[in-house]
Amino acid sequence: GRTKKGNLPKWTVDILTEWYFEHKRNPFPKQDQKDELKARTKLRDKQIDNWFINARRRKVGKIAKT
């Protein structure tokens, strides 16, 4: 079976969140941007992809409801 994964460290989330808000008009990092985020956060492509998928759902949802 699958084991529950822990949350990402705050400093990692801070880096990803900063990028998200700097690019909030188009929060879809291109591969070179993902490579830079990978180097800064030590995450894998899939982790970065999943974080942005979830962030777009959460942030866009909050904006739409306000």
N, C-alpha and C positions, 0 to 999 in steps of 0.2 A: 504493500500500500504506500500511499504518499505520506510524507511527513509534513507537518506545518512549517512553513518557512517564517523566519522572523522578519520584523520590519527593517527597513534600511536605516543606516545611521543618519542622524539629523544633518550632519555636514554634507552628506551625499544628497539628501532631499533638498537642502538649501541650494546646492549647485543646480540641480535640475529645475527647481522652482524659479530660480533667478533666470535661467535660460527661457523657461516657459513664458514668463511675464515680459521679457525683452522681445519675444517673438510672438506675442499673443494674437497678433493679426493672422499669423500662419504658424501655429505651434507644431509643425511637422519637420523635425530636424532631418536634413539631408545626410547622406552617408558620411561626408567629411565632418559635418557637425557632430554626428554620433560618435565618430572616431575620437574627436576632441573630448566629448563628454565621457567616453569610455576611459580615456587616459586620466581625466581629472577625478572620476568617481570610482574607478577600478571595477565597474560593472560590465556585464556582458551585453551584447547587442539586444538579446531577447529581454533582459531586465529593463533596459532603457526603453525599448519598444513598449513593453507592458506598462511601465510607469507613465509614459506619455498617453497611452490609450486611456488609462484610468484617470489621469489628470484632466484630459480633455472632457471626459464624461463628467467629472466632479465640478470643474471650474465653469464649463459652459452651462451645466445644469443650474448652478448657483446664479449665474448672470441672467439666465432666462427667467428664473423665478422671481427676481427682484424687480 
